[in-house]
Amino acid sequence: MPDPVKLQEIDQHIVEHLDDSLHDLSVLCRQPSIVAQNYGIQECAELLAGLLEARGFSVQILPSGGSPVVVADAPGRSSKTMLLYNHYDVQPAEPLDLWTTPPFEPDIRDGRFFARGATDDKGHILCRLAALDAFKNIDGEYPCHIKFIVEGEEEIGSVHLPNFIEQNKAILRGDACLWEFGSVDYEDRPELYLGMRGICYVELRVKTAKLDAHSGMAGNIFPNAAWRLVWALNTLKDQDERILIPGFYDAVLPPSERDLALLAALPSEEEQIKRAYGVSSFLKGLTGAELRREQVFLPTCTICGITSGYQGPGSKTVLPAEASAKIDFRLVPNQDPVDIVAKLRKHLDAQGFSDITIHLHGGGKPARVNPDDPFIAICAEAAEEVYGKPVKVAPMVGGSGPMYPFVHVLNVPIGGAGVGYPGGRAHAPDENFRLDDFVKGAQHTARILARFSEMS
């Protein structure tokens, strides 16, 4: 077991040097790094490299085919290697008028740190550096071999990361991994997620003429791109939420008895979620264990946006020549995004919509972590020490991320620790974290590293 006196010193260092950590985070958050707009990506990678080099890391900024990946390496007392996966890219900040303070001008108020990237994901990077700084100052060295893998495309589906990991297995080898995020729930209980759904993000497009037409002249004689798209979308899912693409569910792996037991042990957050989002009920009247199962162990088909014709103020009598819809499919074990696109293409053709084109914006396979891996126990025990509450262990999370190559190529168990909380507003205006959660996230990270370094 780690020396409790030394851990107390590390805890105290994190608290006493919080302002230093927030200063470095402010520097990082002032640099926009919006991957969807290819804005500030290289500059942010170089800035992050400088923060790591200042802490004794050997840093490489490596090409990936898209945004560069920052890979940093530093030795420690133990030869065991901990991978720290994060991302330095952020979501677009719009709508800008809904921010209390400008998104790239960090602000601290009411015990919270506000900026785009505060919780997703730059705050988590500095949370880890705060833990490592404490070890370096108290011990003179890191507790184990540390490798950072920080990409710049997570917010667009980590398009190039799987191939990057496959091509760089030798330099990315490790014994365990801390994922990009960690959080507490509505009751401030620490959360630990053991898997992520996959994703297949496509855009459907149709063009029925070379330009828009007067709706009075053409409404009866020209094909309408908007209607064409609506009719195609109507074939994808019925009103009972069943996805109608033939073979879509063929590869779905049902949850195990162990998964169901973990789900059953989770506390209910139904009322908090309803209040937060202003909904009165969930689809199909789901509640309890069935709601939790549906939320993470069934795939989805979500229309994320539709564009066609005139959408400005007032009226414009126009028949649109083009229409598009963006759709994401959240995938569960053992679905594959490549297979889903092929099935979607076959389905649209069979329904008479061969004129609808499919553009794949990104995809990734789902991944699971063994809930009984000793590293998961370390993460859970360390969390309870810091937060004073048992950790909430969930077998899957509804969101997606590039977990698959870490589990299946690098073969590492994955845990988490960090700064998140339900009011963090990731992807939304006024993104933030609470300062107390930053401190506890760093202390949790430090305990994980200490315990991990002593694992047999």
N, C-alpha and C positions, 0 to 999 in steps of 0.2 A: 504493500500500500504506500502511496506517496506520503511524504513527511507532512503532517498537518500544520506544523509551524511554518514551513516553507510556503505552503499553500496560502496561509493567512498573509504572509508577506507579499505574495504575488497578488492576492486580492486587493491589498492596501495600495500596491503600486498602481493597479488598474484604476482605482478610485482617484488617487492623488494626481495621476497623469491623464485624467479624462480630457482636460482642456487641450493637451498636446495631441491626443487622438482626434479630437473634433477639429483642430486646426488643420491637420493633414487631410481629414475627410472634406473639409471645406475647400481646400485646394483642388481635390479630385472632383468634387461636385460642381465647382465653378467651370470646369472644362466640359462643355457639351460633348456627348458621344452618342449621337442619335443614329443608330445603324440603319434604320429605315430610310433616312435621308442622306446616308453616307457623310455625316457631318461630325467632324472632330474625332474620328475614330483613331487615326494614326497618332494624333497629338495626345489623346488620352492614354493610348498604349505606352507611349514614351514617358508620360508623366508617371504612370504606375510603375514602370520599370525603374525610374529614379527613386521612388519611395522604397522599393524593394532593395535596390543596390545600397541605399543609405543604411540598410539594416543588415548588410553583410551577405546578401544573396548574390549568387552568380545568375545573371539574367540574360535570357535570349528573347528577342522579339521575332517570332518565326512566322513565315507565310503559311496560309492555310488554303489559298484559292479564293479567299474572301477577306474578311477582317483578320489582322494578325493576331496570333495567340502569344500571350506573355507567359513564358515558362521560367520559373525561378527555383533555384536549388540551394539549400544550405545544410551543412552537416549538423549533427547534434550529439548528445551524450550516448544515446542508443542508436544502433545501426538500423533499427526498424524505421520504415519510411511511411510518413503520413502524406497523402495527397490532399491538397486543399483546392477544390474546384470553385471558381467564381466567374463572374462576367463583368466587364467594365462598360458594356453598351447599355443604353437606357431607351425607354420609350419616348416618342415625341411628347412634348410638353403641352400641346394644345388640348383644350381651349385655354389660351393664356389669360383671358379675363376672369377665369375662375380661381386663379391663384391669389392668395392674400399678399404674398411677396413674390417677386420674379423667380421662376423655377431654377435658374442657374446663379442665383444670389442667395446662398445658404443663410438661414435665419434660425435663431434659437429663441423660442418663446413658450411659456407655459410648460416648461420642462420637456419640450420636444424640439427635435432638430428637423427643419423643413428644407427640402430641395428635391429636384428630380434626381433619382438615383439614391436617395437617402436610405431607403429600405430595400431597393431592388436595383443594384445589388452592392453599391459602393460602401454603404454602411456595414455590410457584412465583411467586406474586405478589411476595413479598418478595425472591426471588432476582433478579427483574427490577429491582425498586427498588434493590437493592444495587448493581447495575451502573450504573443511572442516577445514583445518589448519587455514585458514584466519578467519573463524567464531570463532574458539576456541580461537584464540589470540585476536581478537577484542571484542568479546562478552563474552568470558569465557565459552561458551557452544555451542553446535550445535543447529541449528534453529528448528530441529524436531528430532523425533526418526529415527535413521538410521540403516538399515540392509543391509550389503553386502552379496551377493550370488555370489561366484567366483568359477567357475567350471574349470576342467582341461581336458575336452574332446570336446570342441566346434569345434576344427579343424578336428575331425573325426565324426562329426554329433551329438554331445551331446547324445551319445548312452544311457547313464544311467540317464540323468537329469530328464526326464519326470517322471519316477518311483520315483526318489529321492524326487521330489517336491510333488508328490501324497502322499508319506509316511511321509513327514515332513510339511504338510500344517499348522499345529498349530504354529510351530516356524517361518514359513516363511510368515505369514500373513502381509499384508501391505495395504496402501491406494492408492499408485501409484508406478510406476517403471520407472527409467531411464535405457534405454537399453545400451548395451555394447559400442555403437559407436555414434558419431556425426560427422558432416562434413560440409564443404562448397563446392560449385560447382566451375566451371571454372571461374566464375565472382566474386568469394568470397562471394556469397550469402549463408546464412545458409540454411541447408536442414533438413527437418523433414519427416521421413518415418513412415507411419501408418500401415504397415503390411509387412509380409515376406512370400514369397512362401515356400511351403514345399519341401521335397526332398526324393527321393528313390534312393539309390546308390547301384547298384548291380554289380557283376562280373559274366560273363558268361564264362564257361570253357568246353572244350571238349578234350577228349583223344581218339585217334583212334588206337594206338598201344603202346607197352610198351617201345619203344625207337625209335629215329629218324632213317631213312633209307637212303641209297644211292638213289638219285633221278633218276639216270639212271636205276637202278635195279628195283625200286619200283614205279616209277612215273605213270605207266600204270596199276598197279595191286593192289596198297595199297590205302586206303582212306587217304586223306591229311587233317590233322586237321585244317590247316589254311583256306583251301577252305571251309571246313565244317562250320567253324565259319563265314566266309564272307557270305555264302549263308543264314545262319540264321540271321545275322545282316541285310541283304537286305530285310528281311520280316518285319522289324520293322518300317520303314519310307520310304515314296516315295520321288521322286525328287521335289515334290511341298511342302515338309516339313510337310506333313500330317502323323501323327502317325497311324499305321495300326493295332494296337492291338485292337481287338473287345471290345467295351465297354469302351475304354480308356477315352473318353470324356464325358461319361454319367453323372458323378457327377459334372462337371464343372459349377460353378456359374458365370453367366455373370456379368460384372461390372454394378453397379447401375448408375443412372443419376448423382448422387452426385460424384461418382468415375470419371465419364467421364468429369464432370465439373472441377474437380481438375486436371486431366490430361491435359485438354485444357488450363488451366492457367499456366502450366509449360513452362518455356522458352526452346527454342530449343538448344540442344547441339550436333546436328548431325555433324556439321563440325569439332568441337573439337574432337569428338570421332573418326571420320574418320582419322584425322591427327594423333591422339595418337596411333591408332592401324594399320595405314597404309592400310586401306581398302577404296575402291573407292565408294562402295554403300552397301546398306543393302539387306538382303534376300527379294525376291519377290518385289523388288523395293519400299519397304515401306518408308514412310516419314511422318512427321507431327504427328497428333493425332493418326493415325492408327499405326505408328511405336511405339509410347509410349504405346498404348494399347496392342499390340502384345508382347512387351518387358516384361510386368509384369503380364498380365491377361490371357495369354495362357500358357499351360504346354509345356515342352520340352522333347526331347529324345536326349541326347548328348553322342557320343562316346568320352570318356575321354582318352582312351589309348588302344592299341592293342599290344599283345605280341605273337610271334610264331617264331620258326625256328631260323636261323642265321641272326644276325643284326650287326655284326662287320664289319671291313674294308675288302675290297676285296670281293671275291666270295667263297661260299661254297655250293656245290651241294647236298642239303639235303632235304629230305621230312619230314616235322615236324610231330611228333607224338602227340603234344599237342598245344593248342592255347587258348588264353583267351582275353577277352575284358572287360574293365571297363566302365560302363554306368551310367550316372545320369539322372534321370527324375526330373525336377523341376515341382512341383505340385501347383495348384491354388485352392482356395476355390471351392468346398468342397471335394477335392480328398484326398484319404487315402493311404499311402504307402503300407500298408498290402494288400489292395484291388488291388493295381497296381501289386504287385508281383504275386498274385494269377492269375490275368488276363494274365500276361506275361507267366507264366507257362502253362496255358491253350492254349495260342496262339502258343507257341513253339511246344507243343505236337501235336496240330492240323496241324501244318505245316510239321510234320515229323521229328522234332528235339528233341525227348524225350531224346536223349543222351547228350544234352547240359544241364549242371547243372547250377543252379542259386545260387549264394552266396550273401546274403544280408549283405552289410557292414554298413548300417545305414539308418535311415529314420526318417522323422518328418512331422507333418501335417502343412499346412499353417495356418496363423492366421491374423486377422484384428483388428484394433483399431477403435473405433467410432471417426470419425473426429470432431464431435461436443462435445466431452467430455470437460468439463471445464479445465482439466489438459493439454489438447493439446493447448488450448488458452494461458495458462500460459507459456508453453514452447515457443510458437511462439512470444508472447509479450516480453519475456525475451531476446530472440534472437535478435529482432529488436533493443532493447536498446543497446546491446553490439556491434552488427555488423553494425548498422546504415542502414540496408537494410531489406526489408520485407523477411520473411522466405519463402522458397520454400517448399510447403507441397505436398508430393506425397502419393497417397493412398496405393501404394505397392512398394516394391523394388524387383528387380529380384532375389536377393540372398535369402538364407535360413538361418534359425537359430531356436533355441528352444523357440520361442515366444508362441507357442500354450499352454503349461501348465501355463504360466503366465497369459494369457488372460482367459483361460477356467477352470483352476483349482484354481489359486489364485485370479482371477477376478479383475485384476488391469488394469487401463489404462497405456499406455506405451508411453513415450516421449524419446527424445535424446538430447545430447550435447557432444561435444568432440573435438578431435584434427585432424580429417581427412581432406584430400584435394585430388584433383584428381591425384597429383603427388606423393602420399604416397607410392606406390609400395608395398602394402600389398601382402604377399605370394611370392614376387619376391626379387631378390638381391637388395641391397641398400634401403631396407625399411626405411621410414623416416617420420617425421612430421616437419612442420615449427614451430619455437619457438613462433612466434606471434600467431599461431593458438592454441598452448597450452595455452597461457595466456588468449585468448578470450574464449576458451572452458571452462576454469576454472571459468572465470567471468560469463559466461552464466549459468554454473552449479550453482554457488552461487545465482544468481537471481532466478533461478527456485526454489531452496530450500527455499529462503526467501519468495517468493510469495506463495509457497505451504504450508508453515507453518502457513500462515494467512488465508488460504481458510476456508470458513464456512462449 
